[in-house]
Amino acid sequence: MVKQNIRIVQDLAAELQTFLAASGHDRVFVLTDVHTQEMCYPRIREIPALREAHLITIEAGDMHKDLSQVVRIWEILVRGGASRHSLLINLGGGMVSDLGGFAGATFKRGIRTLNLPTTLMAAVDAATGGKTGINFCGLKNEIGAFHLPDAVLTDCAFLRTLDRDNLLSGYAEMLKHGLLGSVEHWRNVITFEPCAEPLDIDALSRLVAASVAVKERIVAEDPKEHGLRKALNLGHTIGHAFESLSFERQRPVAHGHAVAAGLVCELYLSHKCCGFPADTMRQTIQFIREYYPPFVFDCDDYETLYERMMHDKKNENGQILFALLAGIGEVRINCTARKETVLEALDFYRETSL
């Protein structure tokens, strides 16, 4: 069992100062993107432990999560005198957590990292669990490593800065965790209003804590994705294919929006292949339809999408392996489906998104 140090905090600056004072690092580097440097870094830069920190700022957006940005981070670490006893703080959303985590995992065969998620996606998914990665050859997270951060400190006050698209992107992962968790958790997720104005941060914080607990439990049992952790890929096999297609079209969609579309397809596969209840499937899809814009594609895209699924990292022996559900909390990993059934799922999505 692997125990992660994940905390939802009320006073980030104070918690961070305490952590850094006890961490025993020699140098500190803070990775931000252009947005979090402006909007989030000011909340922590004045704490005493960061007075001599080196700031690294990269471009924002998943299209920049590539090898060139990793090289740039490595170069700054070298110039700043980073050693294996240095600490890299990743302050940002999922892209910063993924990219900074990978840079930290590979520099000098691994330096310590600390994640400070600033988006809902990072808080409930990318910043936790130790998966890091970059996009390569048009494929999502094709290159990566497992590298658990020393800690994850989440201040949900950052979520007040998010626009609708970013809130919904993270909320798709929370919907996934609800499906993997319990009926009560799932019901709480689909009855919450993620785009309400004003946003109920206290209620959202409770849902974030419950969501993180689901992922934390699964990762603790299977940190390197040999078995149960594959459940966290629910919605992602087809969702990543949608995301890759959006990049090819140069009209990128947010990761969570692609996952929401993937969930519709993979709940259909769950119903067809594992007997997932039709009523629960309908309620979940109704929530997705209410909040998420449809991902637009047609029959001419089916072969491209299927080919992208064939590149999924979970696949074995030339077969696409899905994480599906027999019911809420009843996970079935390493599921296969005939190509015709997978294409039916794409048909189903287009029909239900009208």
Salt bridges, closest charged atoms under 4 A:
GLU15 OE1 - ARG7 NH1 2.94
GLU46 OE2 - ARG45 NE 3.77
ASP62 OD1 - LYS65 NZ 3.69
ASP62 OD2 - LYS140 NZ 3.09
ASP98 OD2 - LYS65 NZ 2.74
ASP125 OD1 - LYS215 NZ 3.16
ASP150 OD2 - ARG112 NE 2.72
ASP155 OD2 - ARG43 NH2 2.71
GLU173 OE1 - LYS176 NZ 2.83
GLU173 OE2 - HIS236 NE2 2.89
GLU173 OE2 - HIS255 NE2 3.23
GLU216 OE2 - LYS3 NZ 3.62
GLU225 OE2 - LYS131 NZ 2.84
GLU243 OE2 - LYS140 NZ 3.02
GLU243 OE1 - HIS255 ND1 2.89
GLU248 OE2 - ARG308 NH2 2.41
ASP279 OD1 - ARG282 NH2 3.80
ASP301 OD2 - ARG249 NH2 2.78
GLU303 OE1 - LYS339 NZ 2.99
GLU307 OE1 - ARG308 NH1 2.52
GLU307 OE2 - HIS311 NE2 2.69
ASP312 OD1 - LYS314 NZ 2.68
GLU316 OE2 - LYS230 NZ 3.75
